[in-house]
Amino acid sequence: MMLIHPSRPAHPLVEPSDFAAPALPEQVAAHEVALRTVFEWAGDYLCAPHPELGRRGDVCPFTDTSLQKGLFFLSVHPGRPTEPAELAELLLHYRDWFAELEPRSGPGAQFKTILVLFPELRDPADWSIVDRTQELLKPEYTANGLMVGEFHPGPPDKAGLWNPLFRPLSSPVPMLAIRHMVPTDFPFLRDDDVTLTAYLERFGDRVPTHLRGDVRAAADRLATSGS
């Protein structure tokens, strides 16, 4: 059943098990189409290979397990925010709630995610606010061991790690996603000194083997730039 926050009952989290029912709970019935569209997109797109991905495996290596463990939460916000600061303020609730949700630590925590949907941002001119909000929040979130990701139909102009022509962040509904930072996130954080520092402070002693050379080079560059 949906998760209801004691102080913010108007913005519940829909769980994977909720989608097994013929209809979603009354509190989110007005947004059923958007919620089911994203839930199906997660299963059909994120949990499957893609010919343009450039590597084997699913588009997102975490989503399938997140769904199976019931740790894939969705929420909806109506309206058309116009400034990144407005969206950033809205996400404070979800950032704090994310920290409270179990599991808070251990291997299972990496599969916990919250997707906040903005279905009324239908005009392509509106989608840039999702990108700009992600850019605004990224340094703060990484400093707290979190990742915030942007998705919309544009799609966001971020290339895939394995195929620079692929745009993996395409989604049918504009949204921002919150999850824990993991050691394999280095490629997303390497090009900014603030986010690179956050990565090194958290994972410097447990870098995946295949990333060690790149991480060492980035750490040396950071040390040189700061000297």
Secondary structure, DSSP 8 states (H G I E B T S, - for coil): --B--SS-TTS-BB-GGGGGSSS--GGGGGGHHHHHHHHHHIIIIITS--TTSSSSS-SSTTHHHHHHTT-EEEEE--S---SHHHHHHHHHHHHHHHHHSS--SSGGGGG-EEEEE-TT--SGGGTHHHHHHHHHHHHHHHHTTEEEEEEBSS--S---SS-TT--TTB-SS-EEEEEE--GGGHHHHTTSHHHHHHHHHHHTTS--GGGHHHHHHHHHHHHHHH-
